[in-house]
């Protein structure tokens, strides 16, 4: 065997061994947190729920994510989500340059998959070492799951303020209906919350939340997802005033 072939074989062996080690390291399933008990009628409509054992409103993992929410969260958090393999070098370089100019960490550069990895690892501290671990987990997640599965896991486990976790619970808590029936403005509101879930706190930072929502809606108009008329209508919608009670139509069940 020639020297080049031997080096190539050794390199491939090391890479494959590393990938296998990472794959064995990352748990299956990613999340083992308790979920709320959810009761639906024969048409699939929510008629009741009970809070999870850890006192979170966390519904079982969504079977699908609405197209509107998918477009909103990708536009806001990770515009190249459909194309990268868990790590986005462009976003990382941009964040590094921005942070150097600012003199502090003002931008993270994490992909949605890296954020999913961070949530699955219990939201470890934001250090360079933890970022590296998240990147390795993100690579394995991308090689294991489809993009739609990753998006579904993210949406089902992201924090939406207070003790509300996941898009399905958030839709009922803040808008009183199923996540698939939300408007563009409502989806945009939920899309910006995992980035800073404390913004939904009643009576605090509501203008900052509105600015984030409207900025995302403007981005969607600029990329052609929304028409100017849809943008105007969406930005005129009010923010939620207070968390709503979860339906409780059949407590005896």
C-alpha positions in Angstrom: 0.0 0.0 0.0 1.4 3.4 -1.0 2.0 6.2 1.5 -0.9 8.3 0.3 -3.4 5.4 0.3 -2.2 4.5 3.8 -2.7 8.0 5.0 -6.2 8.1 3.4 -7.1 4.8 5.0 -6.0 5.9 8.4 -7.8 9.2 8.1 -11.0 7.5 7.0 -10.7 5.0 9.9 -10.3 7.8 12.4 -13.2 9.8 11.1 -15.5 6.7 11.0 -14.4 5.7 14.5 -15.1 9.3 15.8 -18.5 9.3 14.1 -19.4 6.0 15.7 -18.2 7.2 19.1 -20.4 10.3 18.8 -23.3 8.2 17.7 -23.0 6.0 20.7 -22.6 9.1 22.9 -25.8 10.8 21.8 -28.8 9.3 23.5 -31.9 7.8 21.8 -34.4 9.3 22.1 -32.9 12.8 22.6 -35.5 13.8 25.2 -36.8 11.8 28.2 -38.6 14.6 30.0 -42.1 14.1 31.3 -45.0 15.4 29.2 -48.5 16.6 30.0 -51.4 14.2 29.8 -53.5 15.4 26.9 -57.1 14.5 26.1 -58.6 15.0 22.7 -62.1 14.2 21.3 -62.9 11.9 18.3 -61.9 14.7 15.9 -58.5 15.3 17.5 -59.6 18.5 19.2 -58.1 19.3 22.6 -60.6 19.0 25.4 -58.3 18.8 28.4 -54.8 18.4 29.7 -52.8 18.0 33.0 -49.5 19.6 33.7 -46.4 17.3 33.5 -44.7 15.8 36.5 -42.0 18.5 36.5 -44.8 21.2 36.5 -44.3 22.2 32.8 -46.9 22.6 30.2 -45.1 20.3 27.7 -47.4 18.4 25.3 -46.2 15.1 23.7 -44.0 15.6 20.6 -45.8 17.1 17.7 -46.6 14.9 14.7 -45.9 17.8 12.4 -44.9 21.5 12.4 -47.1 23.9 10.5 -45.5 25.4 7.3 -46.0 28.9 8.7 -44.1 28.2 11.9 -41.4 26.3 10.0 -40.8 29.3 7.7 -40.8 31.7 10.7 -38.3 29.8 12.8 -36.0 29.1 9.9 -36.0 32.7 8.8 -35.4 34.0 12.3 -32.9 31.4 13.6 -31.2 29.6 10.8 -31.8 30.6 7.2 -29.6 27.9 5.8 -31.1 25.1 8.0 -32.3 23.1 5.0 -28.7 23.0 3.5 -26.1 22.6 6.3 -25.1 19.5 8.2 -25.7 20.8 11.7 -23.0 23.4 11.6 -23.1 26.6 9.6 -19.5 28.0 9.1 -20.8 31.2 7.6 -23.0 32.0 10.6 -20.2 31.1 13.0 -17.7 33.4 11.2 -20.2 36.2 11.1 -20.9 35.8 14.8 -17.2 35.7 15.6 -16.6 39.0 13.7 -19.6 40.6 15.2 -18.6 39.6 18.8 -15.1 40.9 18.2 -16.4 44.3 17.1 -18.8 44.5 20.0 -16.2 43.3 22.6 -18.6 40.8 24.1 -20.8 37.8 23.0 -23.7 39.5 21.2 -24.4 36.8 18.6 -24.1 33.0 18.9 -24.0 31.5 15.4 -25.7 28.3 16.6 -27.8 26.4 14.1 -31.3 25.1 15.0 -29.7 21.7 15.3 -27.1 22.9 17.7 -29.8 24.6 19.7 -31.7 21.3 19.7 -28.5 19.6 21.0 -28.1 22.2 23.7 -31.7 21.6 24.9 -31.2 17.9 24.8 -28.1 18.3 27.0 -30.0 20.3 29.6 -28.9 23.8 28.5 -25.3 23.6 29.6 -23.3 26.8 30.1 -22.4 28.8 26.9 -18.6 28.1 26.8 -16.4 27.2 23.8 -16.1 23.6 25.0 -19.9 23.2 25.3 -20.3 24.8 21.8 -17.9 22.2 20.5 -19.8 19.4 22.1 -23.1 20.8 20.7 -21.5 20.9 17.3 -20.6 17.2 17.5 -24.0 16.3 18.7 -25.6 18.4 15.9 -23.5 16.5 13.3 -24.8 13.2 14.6 -28.4 14.4 14.9 -28.2 15.5 11.2 -26.9 12.1 10.2 -29.6 10.3 12.2 -32.8 12.3 11.6 -34.4 14.1 8.7 -34.7 17.9 8.6 -38.4 17.7 9.3 -37.8 15.4 12.3 -35.2 17.8 13.7 -37.6 20.7 13.2 -40.4 18.8 15.0 -38.1 17.9 17.9 -37.0 21.5 18.2 -40.6 22.9 18.1 -41.7 20.3 20.7 -39.0 21.1 23.2 -38.2 24.8 22.8 -39.0 27.1 25.8 -41.8 29.6 25.2 -41.7 31.5 28.5 -42.7 30.6 32.0 -43.5 26.9 32.4 -44.6 26.6 28.8 -42.5 24.2 26.6 -43.2 23.3 23.0 -45.2 24.8 20.2 -48.4 22.9 20.9 -48.6 24.0 24.5 -47.6 27.5 23.6 -50.3 27.9 21.0 -53.0 27.0 23.5 -51.5 29.0 26.4 -51.0 32.2 24.4 -53.6 32.1 21.6 -56.2 29.5 22.8 -56.1 27.2 19.7 -54.2 24.5 17.9 -50.7 25.4 16.6 -51.7 24.6 13.0 -54.4 27.3 13.1 -52.3 30.3 14.0 -51.8 33.4 11.9 -48.5 34.7 10.5 -48.3 37.2 13.3 -48.9 34.6 16.0 -46.4 32.2 14.5 -43.8 35.0 14.3 -44.4 35.8 17.9 -43.8 32.2 18.9 -40.8 31.9 16.6 -38.9 34.7 18.4 -39.7 33.5 21.9 -37.2 30.6 22.2 -34.4 33.1 21.5 -35.5 35.1 24.6 -38.5 33.5 26.3 -38.5 35.9 29.2 -39.9 38.5 26.7 -43.4 37.1 27.0 -43.4 37.9 30.8 -46.6 40.0 31.3 -46.0 43.7 31.6 -42.3 43.5 30.8 -40.4 44.0 27.5 -43.6 43.8 25.4 -42.3 46.5 23.0 -39.1 44.5 22.5 -41.2 41.5 21.7 -43.3 43.4 19.2 -40.1 44.8 17.5 -38.7 41.2 17.2 -42.0 39.9 15.8 -42.4 42.8 13.3 -38.7 42.5 12.3 -39.3 38.8 11.5 -42.5 39.6 9.5 -40.5 42.3 7.6 -37.9 39.7 6.7 -40.7 37.3 5.5 -42.0 40.1 3.3 -38.6 40.9 1.9 -38.0 37.3 0.9 -41.4 37.1 -0.8 -43.1 34.8 1.8 -45.6 37.6 2.7 -47.2 40.2 0.4 -47.0 43.8 1.6 -50.7 43.6 2.4 -50.2 40.4 4.5 -47.3 42.2 6.3 -49.4 45.2 7.1 -52.2 43.0 8.5 -49.9 40.9 10.5 -48.1 43.8 12.2 -51.4 45.3 13.2 -52.3 42.2 15.2 -52.0 42.6 19.0 -49.7 40.6 21.2 -51.2 38.1 23.7 -52.2 39.9 26.9 -52.1 37.0 29.3 -51.6 33.2 29.3 -54.9 31.4 28.8 -56.2 28.4 30.7 -55.8 25.1 29.0 -59.3 23.6 28.0 -60.8 21.5 30.8 -64.0 20.3 29.3 -63.8 16.7 30.7 -62.1 16.8 34.1 -63.8 13.5 35.1 -61.7 11.8 32.3 
